[in-house]
Amino acid sequence: MSSTRLVKLLGAEVRHQRQLRELSQRQLAALAEVSQAAVARFERGERAPTIPVLERLLAAMDVQLVIGVEPLDAHLDARIDELAARPIAKRIDELGLDELLDQLADFPQVITGTTAALLQGAPVPVDALEIALRWRDSKPFTRWLETNYGQRWNARWGEFGGVWLEPEEPGEHRWSTWYGEIRATMCDELPETIEVRHGGRSYPVVPLVELELSEPRAAELLRRYRDRQLAGGG
């Protein structure tokens, strides 16, 4: 388990427990004697709380942390099984996908990666909008990021911020924005797409067969999904 994944898992669990109790971030912060901004960063998986702070957050909700181990990446199989039972429309809504795509309407892009796999019916985990974007559209994209509180992923620090926004600058093409996280594949020309429709909306997506050739992360998740189907006789 990578430290980055562990941070995201901890953040997601804090958020889940808080929402179960109908607490706001501000209320939880007051109970645990931390700042609301710190709670927000923890829940987004941008920064790990110290053990004492994590214990205070959980204790404020009458729960505690239990440590365990599991086979490497076993969580993915459980997550895929969980997502297979959930409607695609609900996942699109939870991701805020339509709102984010509406905001990106000023320059062309196509949906790729795990987001494209989701829209084509694969129950794979998606934690960001993944798009293919042309290099010649990088300047309007940078202006959009500046307008929408964009922060670029800083691999050295393991969090968003502290590096240049522009795609031309070295670093992962991954940004946190006001509307959600975006991961971009920069290219000279946009890849060929197919159209899929959900809820009366059309989405241009890279086909699954192409994803398996060009997107290693999506390809691995699709392979695990097929393996789950075979194991279950599906």
C-alpha positions in Angstrom: 0.0 0.0 0.0 1.5 3.3 -1.1 1.6 6.2 1.5 -0.5 8.3 -1.0 -3.3 5.6 -1.1 -3.2 5.3 2.7 -3.7 9.0 3.0 -6.7 9.0 0.7 -8.2 6.0 2.5 -7.8 7.7 5.9 -9.3 10.9 4.5 -12.2 9.1 2.9 -13.0 7.3 6.2 -12.9 10.5 8.2 -15.3 12.1 5.7 -17.6 9.0 5.7 -17.8 8.9 9.5 -18.4 12.7 9.7 -21.2 12.5 7.1 -22.9 9.6 8.9 -23.2 11.8 12.0 -24.3 14.8 9.9 -21.5 16.9 11.1 -20.0 19.8 9.1 -16.3 20.1 8.7 -16.3 23.1 11.0 -18.2 21.2 13.7 -15.8 18.2 13.6 -12.8 20.6 13.6 -14.2 22.3 16.8 -14.7 18.9 18.5 -11.2 17.7 17.6 -9.6 21.1 18.3 -8.1 21.5 14.8 -8.8 24.0 12.0 -11.6 23.5 9.5 -9.0 23.9 6.7 -7.0 21.0 8.2 -10.1 18.7 8.2 -10.7 19.7 4.5 -7.2 18.8 3.5 -7.3 15.5 5.4 -10.6 14.5 3.8 -9.4 15.4 0.3 -6.3 13.2 0.9 -4.0 16.1 0.3 -2.2 15.7 3.7 -2.0 13.0 6.3 -2.9 14.0 9.9 -0.5 13.0 12.6 -1.5 10.0 14.7 -2.6 12.1 17.7 -4.7 14.4 15.5 -6.3 11.4 13.7 -7.1 9.8 17.0 -8.8 13.1 18.2 -10.8 13.3 15.0 -12.0 9.8 15.3 -12.6 10.0 19.1 -14.8 13.1 18.5 -17.1 10.8 16.5 -16.9 7.9 19.0 -14.9 5.6 16.8 -11.2 4.5 16.8 -8.7 3.3 14.3 -8.1 -0.4 13.8 -4.9 -1.5 12.1 -4.8 -4.6 9.8 -3.1 -6.0 6.8 -4.4 -7.6 3.6 -2.9 -8.9 0.3 -1.5 -6.1 -1.8 -4.2 -4.4 -3.8 -7.0 -6.6 -2.4 -8.9 -3.4 -1.8 -9.3 -3.0 -5.6 -11.2 -6.3 -6.0 -13.6 -5.3 -3.1 -14.0 -1.8 -4.6 -14.8 -3.2 -8.1 -17.4 -5.6 -6.6 -19.0 -2.7 -4.7 -19.1 -0.4 -7.8 -20.6 -3.1 -10.0 -23.8 -2.9 -7.9 -24.1 0.9 -8.3 -25.9 2.7 -11.2 -23.6 4.6 -13.6 -25.9 7.7 -13.3 -25.4 7.9 -9.6 -21.6 7.6 -10.0 -21.6 10.4 -12.6 -23.6 12.6 -10.2 -21.3 11.8 -7.2 -18.2 12.7 -9.2 -19.7 16.1 -10.3 -18.7 15.0 -13.8 -21.2 17.0 -15.8 -20.6 20.2 -13.9 -16.8 19.9 -14.4 -17.2 19.2 -18.1 -19.5 22.2 -18.5 -16.8 24.4 -17.0 -14.3 23.0 -19.5 -16.3 23.9 -22.6 -14.0 26.7 -23.9 -11.4 24.3 -25.4 -11.7 20.8 -26.9 -10.9 17.7 -25.0 -12.0 14.0 -24.9 -12.6 11.7 -21.9 -10.0 9.0 -21.4 -8.6 6.8 -18.6 -10.8 5.4 -15.9 -13.4 8.1 -16.5 -13.9 6.8 -20.0 -14.0 3.2 -18.7 -16.7 4.2 -16.2 -18.9 5.8 -18.9 -18.6 2.6 -20.9 -20.0 0.6 -18.1 -16.8 -0.7 -16.4 -17.1 -0.5 -12.5 -13.6 0.8 -12.0 -12.7 3.3 -9.3 -12.5 6.9 -10.5 -11.1 9.7 -8.4 -10.6 12.4 -11.0 -11.8 13.5 -14.5 -9.2 12.1 -17.0 -9.1 14.0 -20.3 -6.9 14.1 -23.4 -5.9 17.7 -24.2 -4.0 19.1 -27.1 -0.7 20.9 -26.4 -1.9 23.9 -28.5 -4.8 24.3 -26.0 -2.5 24.4 -23.0 -2.6 28.2 -22.6 -6.4 28.5 -22.4 -6.4 25.5 -20.1 -3.8 27.3 -17.9 -6.0 30.4 -17.8 -8.9 28.2 -16.8 -6.9 26.7 -14.0 -5.9 30.1 -12.7 -9.5 31.2 -12.7 -10.7 28.1 -10.9 -8.2 27.9 -8.1 -6.1 25.3 -9.8 -3.1 23.7 -8.0 -0.8 21.3 -9.6 0.3 18.0 -8.1 3.7 18.3 -6.4 5.2 14.8 -6.4 8.1 16.0 -4.2 5.9 17.1 -1.4 3.1 14.6 -2.0 0.4 17.3 -2.2 -1.1 19.9 -4.5 0.6 23.3 -4.7 4.0 24.8 -4.8 4.8 24.1 -8.5 3.9 25.9 -11.8 0.4 25.3 -13.2 1.4 25.3 -16.9 1.4 21.8 -18.6 4.7 22.8 -20.3 6.5 22.8 -17.0 7.9 19.5 -15.7 5.7 17.3 -13.5 2.6 15.2 -13.6 -0.3 16.6 -15.6 -2.6 16.5 -12.5 -4.5 19.4 -10.9 -6.8 20.1 -8.1 -9.5 22.7 -9.0 -12.6 24.3 -7.5 -14.7 21.7 -9.4 -12.6 18.6 -8.7 -9.4 16.9 -9.7 -8.3 16.8 -13.4 -5.7 14.5 -14.9 -4.6 15.3 -18.4 -2.9 13.4 -21.2 -1.2 16.0 -23.4 -1.1 15.2 -27.1 -0.6 16.8 -30.5 -4.0 15.6 -31.7 -6.9 14.3 -29.8 -7.5 10.5 -30.1 -10.4 8.9 -31.9 -13.5 8.6 -29.8 -16.9 7.0 -29.7 -20.0 8.7 -28.3 -21.8 7.2 -25.2 -25.0 8.6 -23.7 -26.2 8.8 -20.2 -29.2 10.8 -18.9 -29.7 12.5 -22.2 -26.1 13.7 -22.4 -23.5 12.6 -24.9 -19.9 12.0 -23.9 -16.9 11.6 -26.3 -14.8 8.8 -24.9 -11.7 6.8 -25.9 -12.9 3.2 -26.6 -12.1 0.5 -24.1 -9.9 -1.3 -26.5 -7.7 1.8 -27.0 -7.6 2.4 -23.3 -6.1 -1.0 -22.7 -3.3 -0.1 -25.2 -2.6 3.4 -24.1 -3.6 3.9 -20.5 -1.8 1.5 -18.1 -3.8 2.4 -15.0 -7.1 1.9 -16.7 -5.9 -1.2 -18.4 -4.9 -2.8 -15.1 -8.3 -2.0 -13.5 -10.1 -3.4 -16.6 -8.1 -6.6 -16.3 -9.0 -6.9 -12.7 -12.7 -6.3 -13.5 -12.6 -9.1 -16.2 -10.8 -11.4 -13.7 -13.6 -10.7 -11.2 -16.2 -11.5 -13.8 -14.5 -14.8 -14.6 -14.1 -15.7 -11.0 -17.8 -15.2 -10.4 -18.9 -17.0 -13.6 -20.1 -13.7 -15.2 
